[in-house]
Each structure stands twice: as structure tokens, then as C-alpha cells.
């Protein structure tokens, strides 16, 4: 069994990775790892994730109360959303929050990642919805996040960033990498005229591969969370619709997004590209 000190070192290593990959700036982001049902290690507030050492790491209980922290360090103010994930998903062993540029740009633009454009994203992630905006450090974020937890392993946080979780720290971090890579490919393919999406039969095959692999975590492959029972990858933004309050559990109809009229699709793509471009440029500090 890995001891706590080794886990703290691993948290610092993942912190350096997300910092060096420009997934966070300054003191942004936070990471946590579950030790047992009432002990969790987490990154401190007000510290760059790229420059942590093991003595920076704090320990909290299931309510977020401090169990151990060295002088000058206290848990991230956003530990509340981590605790909500652990509460609702007992299979989860680690949670990672970051602000990767492309994924966060989609979150700021209010656009969920729902288009089936590459096998790895379809198999490993499914679609990535947007949890409605909540004020950082308050209970608004965990409250808005909760309804997505039984069905997904990654979400965008509206006007905020991305959150991923999995069985262990490395797996949770890899999901963050996958979300960002998916978002970047989707954005850049839009600039090239629009991505070519998988058809409904190929999506079925990819979901079947996931089932055969027996991959851990949740995935919207067996039921649809959208009110009209459409394939989650082709919900046309229903993942962030005001009516999207409950998950009725419809079986997938595998209705492809390619059924939309060509002119409407082209106009929508042009508007989408313009919107995302504006947001990305703003993130990069460009005019």
C-alpha cells in the first residue's frame, strides 16, 4: 500500500504537470485524493500547483474540515466540490480541477463537448456536459454539479474550468488531459470547416468496445440523459438546456447530428467558430 508521503509527492507531480501544460495559471486549480472514507489529501489554497512540495499538502475529513495542515497552509476553498464528488461517487479515488484553455473556452462560451469526432473521446469520456455556474468557494458549485455525478466522469464548469474524477490520481489527471485534447481538436476542426462526426452505427460500435473493455467509472453509453432521448453526443446543446434538470433514462435512439439541414448546420458552425474564437482570444489576452 502506498503511504501518505508518497501520495503527497504524486499530488505535487500532477500539480507540476497541469501547471507546465498551461492548464492552470498562478494559483489556480486544485487536486484531491481519497485515503479512506473520512480522510482526504488536498492541495492548499493560494499556492501555485507548479511549485508544491509534500509539506504543502493538507488533510481533511469528509466534511472538508482540516485534520492536518502545516503552518501557513490551509485547504483549497473549493474542496467542497471535491467532497460532493466523493459523497455521490464512492468509486472515485481522486478529483482534479483545472482551467485548461480550450476546455475552459467552451465552458465560457456555454458549449458542451458533445460531438463524436474521435474514438478515444467517445470510448473514454462520452459527452462532457456543462454544470451551471456557481460562485467559487460556495455551495453553489457542488449543488449545481451534483445532478451530473451519477452519469459522467468529467464536466465543464460554466465560466470557470473543468473537473474530472476517477479511480485514482493518475486516471483523474488523464481524464483532464483527454477533455482538453478533445476540446482543442473540436475547436481546430471547426476552423477547418467543421468536424466529420461518426455516424450512429460507428458510435454503437465504439460504445460496445467500452463495454467489452469493462472500463471503470460512468459513461452515458447505456442511457440517454437528454429530455428527447437523443444520442448524448448529438444533443445539439441539450446538455446545457434550461429544461435539462433531470435524467429520464431513455434508451439511446442514436439519432445523428448529420440529419440537420446543411444550410442550418453551416450557419451554426460559422457562429460557433466565431464565438469560440472570441472566447479563446480573450483567454489568451489577445484583441
JOKATA-V371153 format. One record per residue. N is the residue number from 0. RES is the residue in one letter. OMEGA is omega in whole degrees, -180 to 180 (999 if undefined). Layout:
# JOKATA-V371153
n->N res->RES omega->OMEGA
n->N res->RES omega->OMEGA
This chain:
# JOKATA-V371153
n->0 res->X omega->-180
n->1 res->X omega->-179
n->2 res->X omega->-174
n->3 res->X omega->-178
n->4 res->X omega->179
n->5 res->X omega->178
n->6 res->X omega->177
n->7 res->X omega->177
n->8 res->X omega->179
n->9 res->X omega->178
n->10 res->X omega->179
n->11 res->X omega->179
n->12 res->X omega->178
n->13 res->X omega->176
n->14 res->X omega->177
n->15 res->X omega->180
n->16 res->X omega->-178
n->17 res->X omega->178
n->18 res->X omega->-178
n->19 res->X omega->178
n->20 res->X omega->179
n->21 res->X omega->176
n->22 res->X omega->175
n->23 res->X omega->174
n->24 res->X omega->178
n->25 res->X omega->-176
n->26 res->X omega->-176
n->27 res->X omega->172
n->28 res->X omega->176
n->29 res->X omega->-175
n->30 res->X omega->175
n->31 res->X omega->179
n->32 res->X omega->178
n->33 res->X omega->175
n->34 res->X omega->176
n->35 res->X omega->-174
n->36 res->X omega->-179
n->37 res->X omega->177
n->38 res->X omega->-177
n->39 res->X omega->173
n->40 res->X omega->-179
n->41 res->X omega->177
n->42 res->X omega->-179
n->43 res->X omega->176
n->44 res->X omega->173
n->45 res->X omega->-178
n->46 res->X omega->176
n->47 res->X omega->-179
n->48 res->X omega->180
n->49 res->X omega->-173
n->50 res->X omega->-179
n->51 res->X omega->170
n->52 res->X omega->-171
n->53 res->X omega->-178
n->54 res->X omega->176
n->55 res->X omega->-169
n->56 res->X omega->-178
n->57 res->X omega->174
n->58 res->X omega->180
n->59 res->X omega->174
n->60 res->X omega->-175
n->61 res->X omega->177
n->62 res->X omega->-179
n->63 res->X omega->179
n->64 res->X omega->-176
n->65 res->X omega->173
n->66 res->X omega->179
n->67 res->X omega->175
n->68 res->X omega->178
n->69 res->X omega->-180
n->70 res->X omega->180
n->71 res->X omega->-179
n->72 res->X omega->173
n->73 res->X omega->-175
n->74 res->X omega->175
n->75 res->X omega->179
n->76 res->X omega->-179
n->77 res->X omega->179
n->78 res->X omega->-178
n->79 res->X omega->-178
n->80 res->X omega->175
n->81 res->X omega->-178
n->82 res->X omega->178
n->83 res->X omega->177
n->84 res->X omega->-178
n->85 res->X omega->-179
n->86 res->X omega->-174
n->87 res->X omega->-178
n->88 res->X omega->-178
n->89 res->X omega->178
n->90 res->X omega->-174
n->91 res->X omega->179
n->92 res->X omega->-179
n->93 res->X omega->180
n->94 res->X omega->179
n->95 res->X omega->176
n->96 res->X omega->180
n->97 res->X omega->179
n->98 res->X omega->180
n->99 res->X omega->-167
n->100 res->X omega->-175
n->101 res->X omega->-180
n->102 res->X omega->179
n->103 res->X omega->176
n->104 res->X omega->175
n->105 res->X omega->180
n->106 res->X omega->179
n->107 res->X omega->179
n->108 res->X omega->-180
n->109 res->X omega->-176
n->110 res->X omega->177
n->111 res->X omega->179
n->112 res->X omega->-172
n->113 res->X omega->-174
n->114 res->X omega->-178
n->115 res->X omega->-172
n->116 res->X omega->178
n->117 res->X omega->-174
n->118 res->X omega->-176
n->119 res->X omega->-179
n->120 res->X omega->179
n->121 res->X omega->-177
n->122 res->X omega->-172
n->123 res->X omega->-173
n->124 res->X omega->-165
n->125 res->X omega->175
n->126 res->X omega->-179
n->127 res->X omega->-177
n->128 res->X omega->176
n->129 res->X omega->173
n->130 res->X omega->-175
n->131 res->X omega->-174
n->132 res->X omega->173
n->133 res->X omega->179
n->134 res->X omega->180
n->135 res->X omega->178
n->136 res->X omega->178
n->137 res->X omega->178
n->138 res->X omega->-180
n->139 res->X omega->-178
n->140 res->X omega->178
n->141 res->X omega->179
n->142 res->X omega->179
n->143 res->X omega->-180
n->144 res->X omega->-166
n->145 res->X omega->-174
n->146 res->X omega->179
n->147 res->X omega->-171
n->148 res->X omega->-179
n->149 res->X omega->-169
n->150 res->X omega->-174
n->151 res->X omega->176
n->152 res->X omega->178
n->153 res->X omega->174
n->154 res->X omega->165
n->155 res->X omega->177
n->156 res->X omega->-173
n->157 res->X omega->179
n->158 res->X omega->-173
n->159 res->X omega->-175
n->160 res->X omega->-179
n->161 res->X omega->179
n->162 res->X omega->178
n->163 res->X omega->180
n->164 res->X omega->-180
n->165 res->X omega->-174
n->166 res->X omega->-179
n->167 res->X omega->-173
n->168 res->X omega->-178
n->169 res->X omega->-180
n->170 res->X omega->178
n->171 res->X omega->178
n->172 res->X omega->180
n->173 res->X omega->176
n->174 res->X omega->177
n->175 res->X omega->176
n->176 res->X omega->-178
n->177 res->X omega->178
n->178 res->X omega->-178
n->179 res->X omega->180
n->180 res->X omega->177
n->181 res->X omega->-179
n->182 res->X omega->-180
n->183 res->X omega->179
n->184 res->X omega->-180
n->185 res->X omega->179
n->186 res->X omega->-176
n->187 res->X omega->177
n->188 res->X omega->175
n->189 res->X omega->180
n->190 res->X omega->-179
n->191 res->X omega->177
n->192 res->X omega->178
n->193 res->X omega->-179
n->194 res->X omega->172
n->195 res->X omega->-176
n->196 res->X omega->173
n->197 res->X omega->175
n->198 res->X omega->-173
n->199 res->X omega->-180
n->200 res->X omega->179
n->201 res->X omega->176
n->202 res->X omega->177
n->203 res->X omega->-179
n->204 res->X omega->-180
n->205 res->X omega->177
n->206 res->X omega->179
n->207 res->X omega->176
n->208 res->X omega->179
n->209 res->X omega->-180
n->210 res->X omega->-179
n->211 res->X omega->178
n->212 res->X omega->-177
n->213 res->X omega->-176
n->214 res->X omega->180
n->215 res->X omega->177
n->216 res->X omega->180
n->217 res->X omega->-178
n->218 res->X omega->-178
n->219 res->X omega->-179
n->220 res->X omega->-175
n->221 res->X omega->179
n->222 res->X omega->-179
n->223 res->X omega->180
n->224 res->X omega->-175
n->225 res->X omega->-172
n->226 res->X omega->-180
n->227 res->X omega->178
n->228 res->X omega->-179
n->229 res->X omega->175
n->230 res->X omega->-176
n->231 res->X omega->179
n->232 res->X omega->-177
n->233 res->X omega->-173
n->234 res->X omega->178
n->235 res->X omega->179
n->236 res->X omega->-179
n->237 res->X omega->177
n->238 res->X omega->180
n->239 res->X omega->-180
n->240 res->X omega->-180
n->241 res->X omega->179
n->242 res->X omega->-174
n->243 res->X omega->-175
n->244 res->X omega->-178
n->245 res->X omega->-180
n->246 res->X omega->-171
n->247 res->X omega->176
n->248 res->X omega->174
n->249 res->X omega->171
n->250 res->X omega->180
n->251 res->X omega->172
n->252 res->X omega->-177
n->253 res->X omega->177
n->254 res->X omega->-175
n->255 res->X omega->178
n->256 res->X omega->-177
n->257 res->X omega->179
n->258 res->X omega->-178
n->259 res->X omega->177
n->260 res->X omega->-175
n->261 res->X omega->-178
n->262 res->X omega->180
n->263 res->X omega->-180
n->264 res->X omega->-179
n->265 res->X omega->180
n->266 res->X omega->180
n->267 res->X omega->179
n->268 res->X omega->-179
n->269 res->X omega->179
n->270 res->X omega->-180
n->271 res->X omega->-180
n->272 res->X omega->-179
n->273 res->X omega->-177
n->274 res->X omega->-179
n->275 res->X omega->180
n->276 res->X omega->180
n->277 res->X omega->-178
n->278 res->X omega->179
n->279 res->X omega->179
n->280 res->X omega->177
n->281 res->X omega->178
n->282 res->X omega->-178
n->283 res->X omega->180
n->284 res->X omega->-180
n->285 res->X omega->177
n->286 res->X omega->999
